[in-house]
Structures are given as structure tokens and as C-alpha cells.
Amino acid sequence: MSFQQLFEKGISFEVFTPDDHDVNMEKLLEIYDGIEINEELFNKIKSIDDSIYIIAFAELWCSDCIINLPALKKINDINSGIVFKILPKDFDEDCIEKCEVYDKLKIPTFIILNNKFEEIGKFVENPKILNDIINKGNQVEIVVAKRKYQKGEYVSETIEEIIDMIIEKIG
């Protein structure tokens, strides 16, 4: 199955987010409502003229998905030419084999595609800023960073990481 076919099998954010506001849904919407975009990042998002497609492997029960899916929604709200569709983690193991970064697909995984549905980038699980802090190994910094991350305080970094991947590949 091609990336385009995989994308077409996905569902929209609105379909993925049910109307019965359970705890996970409420947290996702709370994070979305709390996203702050500075003017520079807003302009970077707006400046992308090409159509961009993102396949998001995600589940509503996953805390990393609850934290990072709002980033895609915010990007799409700012630039409707950047469209994303959501697929469940266990969509079709054979079809998503080429998307796997590790031995097992981690969620969220966002596959970023250009206007020809060719892969130009990948975001896996959490933003680089959090991974960098974890890799330093300072336990106090890790605890503080994870608390900030769980509150959604690094979502703008997720957005910037995704936008920088796009701009780097499409110019």
C-alpha cells in the first residue's frame, strides 16, 4: 500500500475526537487550547505553500498522542494546506511495516509527506527537546521536563520540529 493510499484510509481529527468528552479527550482539548504560537513560528507555518500530508498513527488512550496530536491540529488551523489523517496503531501491520522506526511502531508516529506523497520526515513519540533532556541523564531535570511535557508545555517545540522538517525538505 502506498503512502497516499494509507493517508486516504485515515480519519480526520474531528472523527477521531468523540463528542463524549472522556478524561483523555478533555486533556487533549485542554492542551490544544493552551498552545501558544509566537509570531515567528506562526509566519513559518503560513509560509509553506506546498500541500503537505501527514499520516498520524495515534490512539486516544496514549498520553503522548494526547499531548502531540493537538500540535497537528494547530498547524492545520494555521495552514489548511498541511493536512493530517489519523490511523490506529494496529491499522494493518503489513501496510505500516515501512513506516516503522523501531522494532515496533511507537505512537504517536507522524509520517510527513510532500505533495507527491513521498516521505520527507518523521516525528516519533515526543519532541527532541525532551529526548535531549532525558539523554543528559540528570534525574532532577528529567522529572521537571517530564512534568512540563505532561502539561503540554513542549507542544510548540513539537510544532516547530515538524515545521522545520518540512521547510528543510521543500525549501
HELIX and SHEET records of a PDB file:
HELIX    1   1 PHE A    3  LYS A    9  1                                   7    
HELIX    2   2 PHE A   13  PHE A   16  1                                   4    
HELIX    3   3 VAL A   23  GLY A   34  1                                  12    
HELIX    4   4 GLU A   39  LYS A   46  1                                   8    
HELIX    5   5 SER A   63  ILE A   78  1                                  16    
HELIX    6   6 GLU A   93  ILE A   96  1                                   4    
HELIX    7   7 GLU A   97  CYS A   99  5                                   3    
HELIX    8   8 LYS A  128  LYS A  136  1                                   9    
HELIX    9   9 GLN A  139  GLN A  150  1                                  12    
HELIX   10  10 VAL A  155  ILE A  170  1                                  16    
SHEET    1   A 4 ILE A  82  LEU A  87  0                                        
SHEET    2   A 4 ILE A  52  PHE A  57  1                                        
SHEET    3   A 4 THR A 109  LEU A 113 -1                                        
SHEET    4   A 4 GLU A 119  VAL A 124 -1                                        
END                                                                             
